[in-house]
Amino acid sequence: VTSREDAAALDAADPLAPLRARFELDEGDRIYVDGNSLGRLPLTARERIAQLVDDWAERLVTAWPDWIEAPSRVGDLLAGACLGAPPGTVLVADSTTVNLYKLAAAALAARPARRVLVTDAGEFPTDRYVLQGLGEVRLLESDPVHGPDATDVVAACAPGDVALVCLSLVSYRSGALADAHAITRAAQDGGAFMLWDLSHAAGAVEVELEAVGAELAVGCTYKYLNGGPGAPAFLYVRRDLQDELRSPIQGWFGQRDQFAMGAGYEPEDGIARFGAGTPPMLGLAAVEAAVELVGEAGIARIRAKAAALTDLAVALGDERLAPLGFELGSPRKAVLRGAHVSFRHRDAWRICQALIARANVVPDFRGPDSIRFGLPPLYTRFVDVWDAVDRTATLVAAGEHHDFPAELARVT
Ligand SMILES: *Cc1c(COP(=O)(O)O)cnc(C)c1O
């Protein structure tokens, strides 16, 4: 049996433990295990936003020469800190949804003889919806716990009509980590572009975009990267394709000689052409500070701690939650997981509400039956995992979740 002292010993040996103090923390005894939906506030992000507000107040429009390069500057920072991508291949802009639209549309336009877009039936909704709006979608029916594999992708591409395969590297529901090399090769051998959605991977696991050779990627900055609510997302386009692909949004921030205010649209060279409109500077200021913290920690250490935190959650789940009707909804092997663990239970939604209202534990619910425990390594302690499971077991054993409604709320 794993004791709280065992968890405390892991904290004592944790090289990332000091970084927790670099975040805004809870006053009370709240256990926050939903950093995979919205990461905590880094203290430097608060400072950097305040500084940006001062710049706005004092310098007004004269600050733009210093601001205008932020999307590519922060993109380069992110590329080096945790995406395994070279400078000049990542841009921080727009939302993940909009970036996905831009890159998927560009891929379709570059493969005019192919009309099919492949994704997984269990893929994050916005990804499926965006692709449905662009063309015919072919859905993989992969294993709900382990996610898609290369065999699924080979079969989907076999008819020779696929322009793009779009999948999450880490599944938002189960936390399964896909085999980036094998799936990318399967898509490319099938004549399709590979687009990875890194929303639950960036800042949680080592991503090797250049080594993997994928053409395209997008992802969020407000989950494991801690960039703040609605922070601008990122997009990646492999360097050799940048001058061939075109954004369907012909905005002036993707225009060559932008301030020449020319008559017609002509895309800029390089990654800048995938920009659209004026960059959100407040959001970018926070993302820059947050990504610096990831770089300081080192993605290899972050990944190692994610494996250890989720291993502890799985072990405690077996000991304390399985006897109460929970089932592990994530892969058992740490190398096959990101930084969150899902537990399935028929009363998952009621349990989730009860945890927040009665036990001061904040996970989240993902239908139909999963409770996610997100364990961002920069600020999650091993004792937090122990306490979260302990409070969950105590609450469910007492039947407290029966006091909560089964009907879903507007936000889960
Ligand atoms: C969180 C997430 C998104 C969110 O997209 P937004 O445009 O920021 O709302 C998209 N895709 C995946 C896979 C996600 O996990």
The ligand as a Gaussian input file, in Angstrom:
#p B3LYP/6-31G(d) Opt

LIG

0 1
 C       -7.828000      22.040000     -25.887000
 C       -7.847000      21.565000     -27.305000
 C       -8.268000      22.409000     -28.340000
 C       -8.794000      23.776000     -28.015000
 O       -8.917000      24.606000     -29.122000
 P       -9.265000      26.152000     -28.903000
 O       -9.307000      26.712000     -30.257000
 O       -8.209000      26.717000     -28.013000
 O      -10.578000      26.226000     -28.204000
 C       -8.220000      21.928000     -29.636000
 N       -7.792000      20.672000     -29.907000
 C       -7.381000      19.827000     -28.924000
 C       -6.910000      18.458000     -29.269000
 C       -7.410000      20.252000     -27.600000
 O       -7.027000      19.426000     -26.625000

